[in-house]
Amino acid sequence: SGVCKVTLIDGLGNKLNKETNYYLEDTEGSLIKTFDKDIGCFNFTLKIRQNSGPDKFRLCFRVKYKTADGVDHKERIVSNPFLVQSNKSFFSKDPKLKGIHPSTGVHDRPNEVWIKGRDFNEKGVVVKIDGIDATILEIQPNLIIALTPVREEITK
């Protein structure tokens, strides 16, 4: 019996920094497998939502198991370094909106608006207020800051 856990590490075998970890995603529970007998092999699913650029990644498998004679064993197996390249957009999830602040503003000048949520994608983001494009100032995975368009036709 035992357990096998897989993690992503950098090309030198070190833990990844928090910024890189932010762009990693596992399917819940899929990176840890338990077993009661000799299984032979496991399937793991790991989504890497960031290109590695010039840096390389490795997979680290940590296996703890007990043999039939009751002896505990631990093994660490590290893959060869590999690059990650994707032709998909940076985030593949649909964005989720949590709130907009402020919810009202004046029409005769631009208003800075904070759009809070998650899984915002830098590529292809468009913010429209009453069908008119707003000016995007900043895009983060959980925040978009935009300027509302001036609506002179409303104030006339």
Secondary structure, DSSP 8 states (H G I E B T S, - for coil): -EEEEEEEEETTS-B--HHHHHTEEE-TTTTEEEESS--------EEE-S--TT--EEEEEEEEEE-TTS-EEEEEEE---B----SS-S--S--EEEEEESS---SSS--EEEEEEE---STT---EETTEE-EEEEEETTEEEEE----HHHH-
